[in-house]
Amino acid sequence: MIKPTLLILAAGMGSRYGGLKQLDGVGPNGETIMDYSVFDAIRAGFGEVVFVIRKHFHAEFEERIRSRYGNAIKFNFVEQELENIPVGFRLNPERTKPWGTGHAVMMAAHAIHTPFAVINADDYYGQKSFEVLADFLRGVSGKSGEYCMVGFQTYNTLSESGSVSRGICSSDEQGLLTWVEEHHNVLVEKKEGKEQIMGDNSKGERVVIDKTAPVSMNMWGFTPDLFTSSDQLFIEFLNKNLGDLKSEFYIPYVVNKMISSGEATCKVLETPDKWFGVTFKEDRERVVENLAQLTQEGLYPSPLF
């Protein structure tokens, strides 16, 4: 049976590997959040990890990965740079902002030939999340246009340190994604003596959000045909936005376009896991506590590798 691949978006890690929040040692033995994702992916049956990184820290990053993971799993590296755009387009020399997560995924086209998952390097997703994702990807081997996203329950994605933005997902009776509405300033508020999750919807209205409503935390599952469609959509994107120094080509943009055109469907997978990350500086202590607790409960060995 073909094993799925895990694609980790790590190009935003900065010029010095180990200097930013996503590379901070938060586990009992200095493990990064990314280390837990790799461990969970191995346990769920993924066969390879591909990292999207930047050229200027490639050597240091690869050395760190080889020393950390050894022969635990096969791994590869691809680079995302601003100049990685189709022939015929000229990069504006004033642009410094990356092209976005959709562009980052495109960089792995030559390295991935199996169904694959996409995650952020600095988010903790949990063991069950990787299991449901791996199960789905094993079931779509050899198919095309059958995608998925792991939908975390809203109350499992909040920060105790402040408000966050969350894409609240809606699905049809088959559990297929129909649309995502971005909500800002999402947090728990007391209203009439009762705690409720509140957020500003796309119209700017302050609304109550169901605590179990599925949220996209950038944990996706795709088949390799995504790369061909992304190439065409990126050309269309550049034709409209090349002169805009801040516009970005995001994964949800690609998925929404493919759903609306009928090229693909996207299954919303449920997970009981609690997402966490370092959204605010104050979150770090809670991340350390959470990982220590999970280790004490026996969910993870210490050290991981």
Residue pairs with C-beta under 8 A, 6 or more apart in sequence:
1 138
1 141
2 47
2 114
2 115
2 138
2 141
3 45
3 46
3 47
3 48
3 114
3 138
4 45
4 46
4 47
4 114
4 115
4 116
4 117
4 133
4 134
4 137
4 138
4 221
5 46
5 47
5 48
5 49
5 50
5 112
5 114
5 115
5 116
5 117
6 37
6 38
6 41
6 46
6 48
6 49
6 50
6 116
6 117
6 119
7 49
7 50
7 52
7 105
7 108
7 112
7 116
7 117
7 118
7 119
8 34
8 37
8 38
8 49
8 50
8 51
8 52
8 119
8 120
8 121
9 52
9 101
9 104
9 105
9 118
9 119
9 120
9 121
9 218
10 22
10 34
10 51
10 52
10 53
10 61
10 121
11 52
11 53
11 54
11 79
11 80
11 98
11 104
12 22
12 98
12 121
13 20
13 22
13 23
13 53
13 54
13 57
13 61
13 121
14 20
14 57
15 56
15 57
16 57
16 60
17 23
17 57
17 60
17 61
17 64
18 64
21 122
21 278
21 284
22 32
22 33
22 34
22 120
22 121
22 122
22 278
23 32
23 34
24 32
24 278
24 284
25 31
25 32
26 32
26 33
26 278
26 284
26 287
26 288
26 291
27 35
27 36
27 291
27 295
27 300
27 302
27 303
27 304
28 291
28 292
28 295
28 302
28 303
29 302
29 303
29 304
31 291
31 303
31 304
33 121
33 122
33 123
33 124
33 277
33 278
33 287
34 121
34 122
35 68
35 304
35 305
36 124
36 291
36 300
36 304
37 119
37 121
37 123
37 124
37 125
37 130
38 49
38 69
38 72
38 73
39 300
39 304
39 305
40 125
40 126
40 127
40 129
40 130
41 49
41 73
41 117
41 130
41 134
42 72
42 73
43 127
43 130
44 127
44 130
44 131
44 133
44 134
45 134
45 138
46 73
46 117
46 130
46 134
47 73
47 74
47 114
48 73
48 74
48 75
48 76
48 114
49 69
49 73
49 74
49 75
49 76
50 75
50 76
50 77
50 78
50 108
50 111
50 112
50 116
51 61
51 65
51 75
51 76
51 77
51 78
51 121
52 78
52 79
52 80
52 104
52 105
52 107
52 108
53 61
53 77
53 78
53 79
53 80
54 79
54 80
54 81
55 79
55 81
58 77
58 79
61 77
62 77
65 75
65 77
68 305
69 75
69 305
70 305
72 305
76 111
78 107
78 108
78 110
78 111
79 107
80 98
80 99
80 103
80 104
80 107
82 91
82 95
82 96
82 98
82 99
83 91
84 99
84 103
84 106
84 107
85 91
85 99
85 234
85 238
86 231
86 234
86 235
86 238
89 238
89 242
92 242
92 243
92 245
94 245
95 245
96 245
97 245
97 246
97 248
98 104
98 248
99 248
99 249
100 248
100 249
100 250
101 118
101 218
101 248
101 249
101 250
101 251
102 230
102 233
102 234
102 248
102 249
102 250
102 251
102 253
102 254
103 234
103 248
103 249
105 118
105 222
105 226
105 227
105 230
105 251
105 254
106 227
106 230
106 231
106 234
108 116
108 227
109 227
109 231
112 224
112 227
113 224
114 137
114 141
114 224
115 137
115 138
115 140
115 141
115 221
115 222
115 223
115 224
116 137
116 221
116 222
116 224
117 130
117 133
117 134
117 137
117 219
117 220
117 221
117 222
118 218
118 219
118 220
118 221
118 222
118 251
119 125
119 218
119 219
119 220
120 217
120 218
120 277
122 277
122 278
123 217
123 218
123 219
123 275
123 276
123 277
124 275
124 276
124 277
124 287
124 290
124 291
125 150
125 217
125 219
125 271
125 273
125 275
126 271
126 273
126 274
126 275
127 273
127 299
128 271
128 272
128 273
129 150
129 152
129 219
129 271
129 273
132 150
132 269
132 270
132 271
133 148
133 150
133 219
133 221
133 269
136 148
136 221
136 267
136 269
137 148
137 221
140 146
140 221
140 223
143 223
144 223
144 224
144 225
145 223
145 225
145 258
145 263
145 264
145 265
146 223
146 264
146 265
146 267
147 220
147 221
147 222
147 223
147 226
147 255
147 258
147 264
147 265
147 266
147 267
148 220
148 221
148 266
148 267
148 268
148 269
149 169
149 177
149 216
149 219
149 220
149 221
149 255
149 266
149 267
149 268
149 269
150 217
150 219
150 220
150 221
150 269
150 271
151 169
151 171
151 214
151 215
151 216
151 268
151 269
151 270
151 271
152 214
152 215
152 216
152 217
152 219
152 271
152 273
152 274
152 275
153 211
153 212
153 213
153 214
153 215
153 271
153 272
154 166
154 168
154 186
154 197
154 209
154 210
154 211
154 212
154 213
154 214
154 215
155 197
155 211
155 212
156 272
156 273
156 274
156 275
157 164
157 166
157 215
157 217
157 274
157 275
158 164
158 186
158 187
158 188
158 197
159 187
159 279
159 280
159 283
160 282
160 283
160 286
161 279
161 280
161 281
161 282
161 283
161 286
162 187
162 279
162 280
162 282
163 184
163 185
163 186
163 187
164 186
164 187
164 279
165 182
165 183
165 184
165 185
165 186
166 182
166 183
166 186
166 199
166 209
166 215
167 180
167 181
167 182
167 183
167 215
167 216
167 252
168 180
168 181
168 182
168 183
168 199
168 209
168 213
168 214
168 215
169 177
169 179
169 180
169 213
169 214
169 215
169 216
169 268
170 177
170 178
170 179
170 180
170 181
171 177
171 178
171 214
171 268
172 178
175 267
175 268
176 265
176 266
176 267
176 268
177 255
177 259
177 265
177 266
177 267
177 268
178 259
179 256
180 216
180 252
180 256
181 201
181 202
182 202
183 199
183 200
183 201
183 202
183 207
183 209
184 199
184 200
185 198
185 199
185 200
186 197
186 198
186 199
186 209
187 197
187 198
187 199
188 195
188 196
188 197
188 198
189 195
189 196
189 197
189 198
190 196
191 198
191 208
196 208
197 208
197 209
197 210
197 211
198 206
198 207
198 208
198 209
199 206
199 207
199 209
200 206
200 207
201 207
214 268
214 270
216 252
217 275
218 251
220 251
220 255
221 269
226 254
226 258
226 264
229 254
229 257
229 258
229 263
229 264
230 254
233 249
233 253
233 254
233 257
234 249
237 247
237 249
237 253
241 247
255 264
255 266
258 264
259 265
259 266
274 290
276 283
276 286
276 287
276 290
277 283
277 287
278 284
278 287
291 300
294 300
295 301
295 302
